Amino acid sequence: MRFPHSIFALLLVLPACSSTNRMLKAKPVGLSPFFEQPWLAQDASAQLGFQKVWTTPDPKVLAEGKAKRKLYIAPVTLHYLRPLNRSLAYGEVAWGGVQRREADVALRLREDFVAAFRRSPAPLYHLVSQPGKDTLTLHLAIIELNPTSPKGNAVVSVLKFVVTPLMGFAAYLTKGNMAIEGKVVDSRSGRAYFQFADNESDQLTLINLRDYQPYGHAMNTMRYWASQFEQMTRSPRGWKVKDSGSITLRPN
């Protein structure tokens, strides 16, 4: 099978090295008031996959958190969600071509985190339906949610078959992104034990059904986050948790 020249060139780029992956990854967004002591947040993208993490400097809270093995995952909050800040996403929502679905995405995010622990071969935490004195609570907040531009990606799909320097720039404009923050707290005192934050944008693809679904890439990202978090909780100290890639060949 013969590929058009531009597609063949892109196929050569897809198995990119780690440095290319880092270059294409979404940049961190500013932390929200949901995130406590943001000045103590550290870059953990190379080790844990999340762009920012924070562990309590209080040894008593740290010890109490490490001793507990029950986890309640609270409903996801939208209280800190920022307005749409990508022009194509804003325009498609304003024109009625894309519907706002923040509540649905928040519900799905919680479901994905629950599912990650339930399908884990050896989960560190036992999930509970209600917080209690002997449990930790995971609070999640969606900070940004810009939907993918289906109409814009329809144009980009045509450009992928044409040799043009505009293709990469056009693909950047059509991308959506999703940013979240998470906080593990003592269910009784509310004192934070661990926090994380991450921002992800649409993965680079050739032809992908998610490009034509406003929240398709976000749904994929949420599954990655849930899996990363669950793996992180049971990984030995110093163990690297694999991050999601900026490029994918998966069609859906």
C-alpha positions as CSV (number, residue, x, y, z in Angstrom):
1,M,0.0,0.0,0.0
2,R,1.4,3.4,-1.0
3,F,0.9,6.4,1.3
4,P,0.6,10.0,0.2
5,H,3.9,11.7,0.8
6,S,2.6,13.8,3.8
7,I,1.2,10.8,5.5
8,F,4.3,8.8,5.1
9,A,6.3,11.7,6.6
10,L,4.0,11.9,9.6
11,L,4.3,8.1,10.1
12,L,8.0,8.6,10.5
13,V,7.4,11.2,13.2
14,L,5.0,9.1,15.2
15,P,7.5,6.8,16.9
16,A,9.0,9.9,18.4
17,C,11.7,9.9,21.1
18,S,11.0,10.9,24.7
19,S,12.3,14.5,24.0
20,T,9.8,14.9,21.2
21,N,7.1,13.6,23.4
22,R,7.9,16.2,26.1
23,M,8.0,18.9,23.5
24,L,4.5,18.0,22.3
25,K,3.0,17.5,25.8
26,A,0.6,20.1,27.2
27,K,2.3,22.7,29.4
28,P,1.2,23.0,33.1
29,V,-1.6,25.5,33.8
30,G,-1.6,27.8,36.8
31,L,-2.7,26.1,40.1
32,S,-6.1,27.0,41.4
33,P,-7.1,27.9,45.0
34,F,-8.2,24.2,45.4
35,F,-4.5,23.3,45.6
36,E,-3.1,24.0,49.0
37,Q,0.4,25.5,49.5
38,P,1.1,25.7,45.7
39,W,4.5,27.2,46.4
40,L,5.6,23.8,47.7
41,A,4.4,21.9,44.6
42,Q,7.2,20.0,42.8
43,D,7.6,18.9,39.2
44,A,7.0,15.1,39.0
45,S,6.3,14.6,35.3
46,A,9.4,12.5,34.7
47,Q,8.7,10.1,37.6
48,L,5.0,10.0,38.3
49,G,3.4,11.4,35.1
50,F,1.7,14.2,36.9
51,Q,3.1,17.7,36.3
52,K,2.9,18.8,39.9
53,V,2.8,16.9,43.2
54,W,2.8,17.9,46.8
55,T,3.3,15.8,49.9
56,T,2.6,17.2,53.4
57,P,5.7,18.4,55.2
58,D,3.9,17.5,58.5
59,P,5.3,14.2,59.7
60,K,2.3,13.4,61.8
61,V,-0.2,13.9,59.0
62,L,2.2,11.9,56.7
63,A,2.4,9.0,59.1
64,E,-1.4,8.9,59.6
65,G,-2.0,9.0,55.9
66,K,0.4,6.2,55.2
67,A,-1.3,4.0,57.8
68,K,-4.8,4.1,56.3
69,R,-5.9,1.6,53.7
70,K,-9.5,2.7,53.0
71,L,-10.3,5.3,50.3
72,Y,-13.4,7.3,49.5
73,I,-13.5,9.0,46.1
74,A,-15.7,12.1,46.4
75,P,-17.8,13.6,43.7
76,V,-15.7,15.8,41.4
77,T,-16.0,19.5,41.9
78,L,-16.5,22.1,39.1
79,H,-16.2,25.0,41.5
80,Y,-12.7,25.9,40.2
81,L,-13.4,25.4,36.5
82,R,-12.1,28.3,34.4
83,P,-13.9,29.8,31.3
84,L,-13.1,28.4,27.9
85,N,-9.8,29.9,26.7
86,R,-9.4,28.4,23.3
87,S,-10.9,30.5,20.5
88,L,-12.2,27.6,18.3
89,A,-13.7,25.8,21.3
90,Y,-15.3,29.0,22.5
91,G,-16.7,29.7,19.0
92,E,-18.2,26.3,18.5
93,V,-19.9,26.4,21.9
94,A,-21.2,29.9,21.3
95,W,-22.6,28.9,17.8
96,G,-24.2,25.8,19.2
97,G,-22.1,23.3,17.4
98,V,-20.7,21.9,20.6
99,Q,-22.6,21.5,23.9
100,R,-21.1,22.1,27.3
101,R,-20.9,18.8,29.2
102,E,-18.8,19.6,32.3
103,A,-21.2,17.8,34.6
104,D,-21.1,14.6,32.5
105,V,-17.3,14.8,32.3
106,A,-17.1,15.3,36.1
107,L,-19.2,12.2,36.7
108,R,-17.1,10.2,34.2
109,L,-13.9,11.3,35.9
110,R,-15.0,9.9,39.2
111,E,-16.2,6.7,37.6
112,D,-12.9,6.2,35.9
113,F,-11.0,6.6,39.2
114,V,-13.3,4.1,40.9
115,A,-12.9,1.6,38.0
116,A,-9.1,1.9,38.2
117,F,-9.0,0.6,41.7
118,R,-11.6,-2.1,41.1
119,R,-9.8,-3.6,38.2
120,S,-6.3,-3.3,39.8
121,P,-4.6,-6.6,40.4
122,A,-3.3,-5.5,43.8
123,P,-4.9,-2.2,44.9
124,L,-3.3,-0.5,48.0
125,Y,-6.6,0.9,49.0
126,H,-10.0,-0.6,49.6
127,L,-12.7,1.6,48.2
128,V,-15.6,2.6,50.5
129,S,-19.0,4.2,49.7
130,Q,-18.8,6.8,52.6
131,P,-15.9,8.6,54.3
132,G,-15.1,7.6,57.9
133,K,-12.6,8.2,60.7
134,D,-10.4,5.4,59.4
135,T,-10.4,6.5,55.7
136,L,-8.7,8.8,53.3
137,T,-10.8,10.9,50.8
138,L,-9.7,11.7,47.3
139,H,-11.1,15.1,46.1
140,L,-10.9,15.9,42.4
141,A,-11.4,19.2,40.7
142,I,-11.6,20.0,37.0
143,I,-9.7,23.2,36.4
144,E,-9.9,23.6,32.6
145,L,-12.0,21.8,30.0
146,N,-11.8,23.0,26.4
147,P,-13.5,20.7,24.0
148,T,-11.9,19.5,20.8
149,S,-13.0,21.3,17.7
150,P,-14.7,18.7,15.4
151,K,-15.2,21.2,12.5
152,G,-11.6,22.4,12.7
153,N,-10.4,18.8,12.7
154,A,-12.4,18.0,9.7
155,V,-10.4,20.7,7.9
156,V,-7.1,19.4,9.4
157,S,-7.9,15.9,8.2
158,V,-7.9,17.2,4.6
159,L,-4.6,19.1,5.2
160,K,-3.0,15.8,6.4
161,F,-3.2,14.6,2.8
162,V,-1.5,17.7,1.4
163,V,2.1,18.8,1.9
164,T,1.7,22.1,3.7
165,P,3.5,23.8,6.6
166,L,0.0,25.0,7.9
167,M,-1.0,21.5,9.0
168,G,0.8,21.5,12.4
169,F,-0.4,25.0,13.2
170,A,-4.0,24.2,12.3
171,A,-3.9,21.0,14.4
172,Y,-2.7,23.0,17.4
173,L,-5.6,25.4,17.1
174,T,-8.2,22.6,17.0
175,K,-6.9,20.8,20.1
176,G,-8.9,20.7,23.3
177,N,-7.4,20.3,26.7
178,M,-8.4,19.2,30.2
179,A,-6.7,20.1,33.5
180,I,-7.4,18.6,36.9
181,E,-6.2,18.8,40.5
182,G,-6.4,16.1,43.1
183,K,-6.1,16.1,46.8
184,V,-6.0,13.1,49.2
185,V,-7.1,14.2,52.7
186,D,-7.8,12.6,56.1
187,S,-11.5,12.1,56.0
188,R,-12.0,13.1,59.6
189,S,-9.7,16.2,59.9
190,G,-9.7,17.3,56.3
191,R,-5.9,17.8,56.4
192,A,-4.2,17.2,53.1
193,Y,-1.8,14.3,52.8
194,F,-1.0,14.4,49.1
195,Q,-1.9,16.5,46.0
196,F,-1.3,16.4,42.3
197,A,-2.1,18.5,39.2
198,D,-1.9,17.8,35.5
199,N,-2.9,19.2,32.1
200,E,-3.3,17.2,29.0
201,S,-4.2,18.2,25.4
202,D,-5.4,16.1,22.5
203,Q,-2.9,13.5,21.3
204,L,-1.4,13.9,17.8
205,T,-2.9,11.3,15.4
206,L,-3.3,10.5,11.7
207,I,-7.0,9.7,11.5
208,N,-8.8,9.3,14.9
209,L,-12.5,9.2,15.8
210,R,-11.8,11.2,18.9
211,D,-10.8,14.2,16.7
212,Y,-14.5,14.5,15.8
213,Q,-15.9,14.0,19.3
214,P,-15.8,17.2,21.4
215,Y,-14.9,15.3,24.6
216,G,-13.4,12.1,23.0
217,H,-9.8,13.0,23.9
218,A,-10.9,14.1,27.4
219,M,-12.5,10.7,28.0
220,N,-9.3,9.0,27.0
221,T,-7.2,11.3,29.2
222,M,-9.3,10.6,32.2
223,R,-8.7,6.8,31.9
224,Y,-5.0,7.5,31.8
225,W,-5.1,9.7,34.9
226,A,-7.1,7.2,36.9
227,S,-4.7,4.4,35.9
228,Q,-1.6,6.5,36.7
229,F,-3.0,7.5,40.1
230,E,-3.9,3.9,41.1
231,Q,-0.4,2.6,40.0
232,M,1.3,5.5,41.9
233,T,-0.4,4.5,45.1
234,R,1.0,1.0,45.1
235,S,4.4,1.6,43.4
236,P,7.6,1.3,45.5
237,R,9.4,4.5,46.2
238,G,11.5,5.6,43.2
239,W,9.5,3.5,40.8
240,K,8.5,5.3,37.6
241,V,4.9,5.5,36.6
242,K,4.5,5.7,32.8
243,D,2.9,8.9,31.5
244,S,0.5,9.1,28.6
245,G,2.0,9.8,25.2
246,S,1.5,12.9,23.1
247,I,1.2,10.7,20.0
248,T,-1.1,7.8,19.3
249,L,-1.9,5.4,16.4
250,R,-5.1,4.1,18.1
251,P,-8.1,4.9,15.8
252,N,-10.6,5.4,18.7
